[in-house]
Amino acid sequence: LQLLSTILLNRSNFNVMMKYISSSQNLVTILCLLRDPSPHITLDAFQVFKIFVANPGKPPEVVKILFDNKVKLIKYLSGLHKEREGSDEQYRDEKGLVIATLEGLELES
């Protein structure tokens, strides 16, 4: 999972990243990993999840999954790795941005 995150966030793999984050099945897999009991897995899953949320060109099926689950996701993310927020400014900022993006998410009509 950490390797996946590293690959997707590397600029030279932009096309791979776009293909990966366009798949609703990949999103569902990452959502399941966010609920893993291991804090290491959930942190790595968050690193991939934030890419799905930040994508300005989300396919409709990805938007629908995020929209249908946004209340639960916001509640869950609010408490995710709360202990890191005091010492990890980047994590705190990224988590805040993901939550704000989810709050503003709307279905296109």
C-alpha positions as CSV (number, residue, x, y, z in Angstrom):
1,L,0.0,0.0,0.0
2,Q,2.9,2.4,0.8
3,L,4.5,1.5,-2.5
4,L,1.2,2.1,-4.3
5,S,1.0,5.5,-2.7
6,T,4.6,6.3,-3.7
7,I,4.0,5.3,-7.3
8,L,0.7,7.2,-7.6
9,L,2.2,10.4,-6.2
10,N,5.3,10.3,-8.4
11,R,4.8,12.9,-11.3
12,S,6.3,10.5,-13.8
13,N,3.4,8.1,-13.2
14,F,0.7,10.6,-13.9
15,N,-1.1,8.4,-16.5
16,V,-1.0,5.4,-14.2
17,M,-2.4,7.6,-11.3
18,M,-5.2,8.9,-13.5
19,K,-6.2,5.4,-14.6
20,Y,-6.1,4.1,-11.0
21,I,-8.2,6.9,-9.5
22,S,-10.7,6.7,-12.3
23,S,-11.8,3.2,-11.1
24,S,-14.7,3.0,-8.7
25,Q,-13.5,-0.6,-7.8
26,N,-10.1,0.8,-6.7
27,L,-11.9,3.4,-4.5
28,V,-14.0,0.7,-2.8
29,T,-10.8,-1.2,-2.1
30,I,-9.2,1.8,-0.5
31,L,-12.3,2.6,1.5
32,C,-12.2,-0.9,2.9
33,L,-8.5,-0.5,3.8
34,L,-9.3,2.8,5.6
35,R,-11.2,0.7,8.1
36,D,-8.3,-1.8,8.7
37,P,-7.4,-2.2,12.4
38,S,-3.7,-1.5,11.7
39,P,-2.8,2.2,12.0
40,H,-0.1,1.8,9.4
41,I,-2.6,0.4,6.8
42,T,-5.1,3.2,7.5
43,L,-2.4,5.9,7.2
44,D,-1.2,4.5,3.8
45,A,-4.8,4.1,2.7
46,F,-5.5,7.7,3.5
47,Q,-2.5,8.7,1.3
48,V,-4.2,7.0,-1.6
49,F,-7.7,8.1,-0.7
50,K,-6.7,11.7,-0.7
51,I,-5.8,11.4,-4.4
52,F,-9.3,10.1,-5.3
53,V,-10.9,13.1,-3.4
54,A,-8.5,15.7,-4.8
55,N,-9.0,14.6,-8.5
56,P,-10.9,17.5,-10.1
57,G,-12.0,15.2,-13.0
58,K,-13.6,12.4,-10.9
59,P,-15.7,10.0,-13.0
60,P,-19.5,10.0,-12.1
61,E,-19.3,6.6,-10.5
62,V,-16.4,7.7,-8.2
63,V,-18.4,10.9,-7.3
64,K,-21.5,8.9,-6.5
65,I,-19.6,6.6,-4.1
66,L,-18.0,9.6,-2.3
67,F,-21.2,11.5,-2.2
68,D,-23.3,8.6,-0.9
69,N,-20.7,8.0,1.9
70,K,-19.6,11.6,2.6
71,V,-21.3,12.0,6.0
72,K,-19.8,8.7,7.3
73,L,-16.4,9.5,5.7
74,I,-16.2,13.0,7.2
75,K,-17.1,11.6,10.6
76,Y,-14.5,8.8,10.3
77,L,-11.8,11.0,8.9
78,S,-12.3,13.6,11.6
79,G,-11.1,11.1,14.2
80,L,-8.5,9.3,12.0
81,H,-5.0,9.5,13.5
82,K,-6.0,12.5,15.6
83,E,-2.8,12.0,17.6
84,R,-0.7,12.9,14.5
85,E,-2.3,16.3,14.0
86,G,-0.2,18.0,16.7
87,S,3.1,16.9,15.3
88,D,2.5,16.4,11.6
89,E,1.4,19.7,10.0
90,Q,1.2,18.3,6.5
91,Y,-1.0,15.4,7.6
92,R,-3.3,17.8,9.4
93,D,-3.5,20.2,6.4
94,E,-4.1,17.3,4.0
95,K,-6.8,15.8,6.2
96,G,-8.5,19.1,6.5
97,L,-8.5,19.6,2.8
98,V,-9.9,16.2,2.1
99,I,-12.7,16.8,4.7
100,A,-13.5,20.2,3.2
101,T,-13.5,18.8,-0.3
102,L,-15.9,16.0,0.8
103,E,-18.2,18.6,2.5
104,G,-18.5,20.6,-0.7
105,L,-19.0,17.5,-2.9
106,E,-22.2,17.6,-4.9
107,L,-23.8,15.2,-7.5
108,E,-24.0,16.7,-11.0
109,S,-27.5,16.7,-12.4
